[in-house]
Amino acid sequence: MLIDHYKNIEQSSQRMLQAAQAQDREGVARWEDVCAQQIAHLQRRASEESLPAPQRREKSGILLRILRNDAQVRSLMEPWSERLEPLLSLMPPSASRN
């Protein structure tokens, strides 16, 4: 079923988060590759079939959890980016285009 592909991606994103929490950069990269492959497969399948309404609601919850996992991974693996954001917001709009 198509929803199972979303669930598989969620599980892989959870494993990527666990690797990030352990500061295992190679593990994060490995799970990132797995997620990319799963997403490509899902995109092919989604073009051939659609989800019924109840599964579309479930899909929304899955996607939110994947996004939360991704944000946590980035925060753990790239903590400098969080410190950079306030500085970038101080730049005038024209400076950010250069």
KOLFIDO-675756 format. One line per 3 residues: number of its first residue (from 1); their letters; for each residue x, z, y of C-alpha. Coordinates in steps of 0.1 Angstrom, whole numbers, plus 5000, padded with zeros to 4 digits. Layout:
<nodes>
NUM = a = X Z Y  ...;
</nodes>
This chain:
<nodes>
1 = mli = 5000 5000 5000  5011 4993 5035  5008 5029 5047;
4 = dhy = 5034 5039 5020  5060 5018 5039  5053 5039 5071;
7 = kni = 5057 5071 5050  5090 5059 5035  5103 5052 5070;
10 = eqs = 5092 5087 5081  5110 5102 5051  5142 5083 5059;
13 = sqr = 5140 5094 5096  5137 5130 5084  5168 5125 5062;
16 = mlq = 5186 5110 5092  5176 5141 5113  5190 5164 5085;
19 = aaq = 5223 5145 5086  5224 5149 5124  5217 5186 5121;
22 = aqd = 5247 5188 5097  5268 5168 5122  5272 5142 5094;
25 = reg = 5278 5110 5115  5283 5088 5084  5250 5102 5069;
28 = var = 5232 5094 5102  5246 5058 5101  5236 5054 5065;
31 = wed = 5201 5065 5071  5199 5045 5102  5207 5014 5081;
34 = vca = 5181 5024 5055  5155 5028 5083  5164 4993 5097;
37 = qqi = 5159 4977 5063  5126 4995 5058  5114 4985 5092;
40 = ahl = 5123 4948 5085  5104 4950 5052  5074 4966 5069;
43 = qrr = 5073 4940 5096  5071 4913 5069  5043 4931 5050;
46 = ase = 5024 4940 5082  5021 4903 5090  5004 4897 5057;
49 = esl = 4981 4927 5055  4964 4952 5078  4955 4989 5075;
52 = pap = 4919 5001 5073  4908 5024 5101  4916 5058 5085;
55 = qrr = 4951 5046 5077  4956 5033 5112  4950 5069 5124;
58 = eks = 4974 5082 5098  4999 5056 5109  4997 5069 5145;
61 = gil = 5007 5104 5133  5035 5090 5112  5049 5070 5142;
64 = lri = 5048 5101 5164  5068 5121 5139  5093 5093 5135;
67 = lrn = 5098 5092 5173  5102 5130 5174  5128 5127 5147;
70 = daq = 5146 5100 5165  5147 5119 5198  5161 5150 5180;
73 = vrs = 5188 5128 5163  5198 5113 5197  5199 5148 5212;
76 = lme = 5221 5161 5184  5244 5131 5182  5246 5122 5219;
79 = pws = 5243 5155 5238  5261 5139 5268  5232 5115 5274;
82 = erl = 5209 5144 5283  5234 5156 5309  5237 5121 5323;
85 = epl = 5200 5115 5329  5197 5138 5359  5227 5122 5375;
88 = lsl = 5213 5087 5370  5180 5097 5386  5199 5105 5418;
91 = mpp = 5213 5070 5421  5195 5047 5445  5175 5019 5427;
94 = sas = 5198 4992 5440  5229 5009 5425  5214 5010 5390;
97 = rn = 5210 4972 5391  5247 4965 5395;
</nodes>
